[in-house]
Amino acid sequence: MQLTFRDAVLKGLAEDGGLLMPEKIPVLEKRLLQHFPAMTFQEIAMAMLTPYLEDDFSVSEIRDIVVEAFDFQCSLVQLTERVWSLELFHGPTLAFKDFGVRFMARVLQRFAAGAQKEITVLTATSGDTGSAVARGFYGVAGVRVVILFPLGKVSIMQEKQMTTLGGNICAVGVQGSFDDCQRMVKEAFSDKNITLCLNLTSANSINIARWLPQACYYAYAWSRLYHAGKVVFSVPSGNFGNISAGVLAKKMGVPVGSFIAATNANDVVPVYIRSGVYSPRPSVSTISSAMDVGNPSNFQRLLALYGYSWEKLTSEITGYSFSDEETRKAISKLYLKYGYLADPHGAVGWLGLQNYQHNHPDCAGVFLTTAHAAKFPETVEPLIGKKISIPENLTSLMNKKNHYITCNAKHEELKQILLNG
Ligand SMILES: *Cc1c(COP(=O)(O)O)cnc(C)c1O
């Protein structure tokens, strides 16, 4: 079935529960791409996103969305002659999810303005997504956000980020696990009494409005490095939304080389790349916890981009997985040898690039750094033998008061909150 961008964003999923994809991937004109090196990040983002948005928004609306969403830096830091870090953690919650969430919030705000009913965004989180969603949607008119988190199972900082804002952000501490939270979200979406009453959508990483904007920073990085030949991108991966947005950028005509899927011990995709067999399994806990995913929700999107062909996929994507021990060593080495402060996720990305360049020594490469090291002080500080200074916007949070509702892991209780809250 064909949907407009607006319907795709508001529905989140296809009728059959599958992921939504652009029907046809727009290819940018070579002449436009040639201008990228002289364009700002925001200008490049406009060029990349306009083909998807132009049926729903005017040029000036698209410009406003992009300028408001991407009001922070995306920077490329050179470590060696052939290695760069693409730092994606300079947004308000210090993780790359700010790109997708902030863009989606600005898009929904405009859809809400034209809607009869307030839009309710319901999302489950194990910590990071909830923080980004709370910050990204805070104060967005016409949108109410309900975030379910497992009580006592998120970090103090993450809890502060979700529960101190108030306003249109309603945090719900669930007496249960993250899996309970996810199940409750699914149950809410399949309850007709709720979906008929509320304009309900989700802000998880499979929503197309969170996925598309991630293609922009691949184009940006290429535009700054086009002189280095066809660069490879090493992407620390969990749900595989980020790397599949890189593949989307390539399909849109951005001349990047290939991709490296770098994972922690949760290695179902590297195993698939090696063997052709995809066998999801329960996740295991690691120090790069945002990538502890046993059945990546965006894997189908990645397959679709390669026409469901293992041969095609493996001709452009290499996969590696790394242990916590290797990740710790990488954090130390990056700091000692290059004076570079990496978080556990970025370190996995760097390891992927190192492995690849071992076999392709002439190849220039970029590893994506997806979170600020200050978010993982208990792991990083002992490795570098130093305290990490925490950016001020996070320290000031620690003195603010938490506000949240608690509820049992029961559908009926959440239903009450959704319908009466
Ligand atoms: C979410 C997240 C990832 C994984 O990204 P995917 O798009 O799910 O592959 C990696 N690093 C950090 C810090 C994250 O928050």
The ligand as an SDF file (V2000), in Angstrom:
LIG
                    3D

 15 15  0  0  0  0  0  0  0  0999 V2000
   21.3330    3.3530   19.7350 C   0  0  0  0  0  0  0  0  0  0  0  0
   22.8090    3.3930   19.8070 C   0  0  0  0  0  0  0  0  0  0  0  0
   23.6450    2.6290   18.9480 C   0  0  0  0  0  0  0  0  0  0  0  0
   23.0950    1.6510   17.9480 C   0  0  0  0  0  0  0  0  0  0  0  0
   22.5170    2.2500   16.8240 O   0  0  0  0  0  0  0  0  0  0  0  0
   21.5730    1.4020   15.8560 P   0  0  0  0  0  0  0  0  0  0  0  0
   21.0190    2.3610   14.8920 O   0  0  0  0  0  0  0  0  0  0  0  0
   20.5220    0.7970   16.7500 O   0  0  0  0  0  0  0  0  0  0  0  0
   22.4170    0.3440   15.2180 O   0  0  0  0  0  0  0  0  0  0  0  0
   25.0110    2.7920   19.0410 C   0  0  0  0  0  0  0  0  0  0  0  0
   25.5670    3.6300   19.9510 N   0  0  0  0  0  0  0  0  0  0  0  0
   24.8100    4.3540   20.7980 C   0  0  0  0  0  0  0  0  0  0  0  0
   25.4840    5.2310   21.7860 C   0  0  0  0  0  0  0  0  0  0  0  0
   23.4160    4.2870   20.7530 C   0  0  0  0  0  0  0  0  0  0  0  0
   22.6830    5.0140   21.6140 O   0  0  0  0  0  0  0  0  0  0  0  0
  1  2  1  0
  2  3  1  0
  2 14  2  0
  3  4  1  0
  3 10  2  0
  4  5  1  0
  5  6  1  0
  6  7  2  0
  6  8  1  0
  6  9  1  0
 10 11  1  0
 11 12  2  0
 12 13  1  0
 12 14  1  0
 14 15  1  0
M  END
$$$$
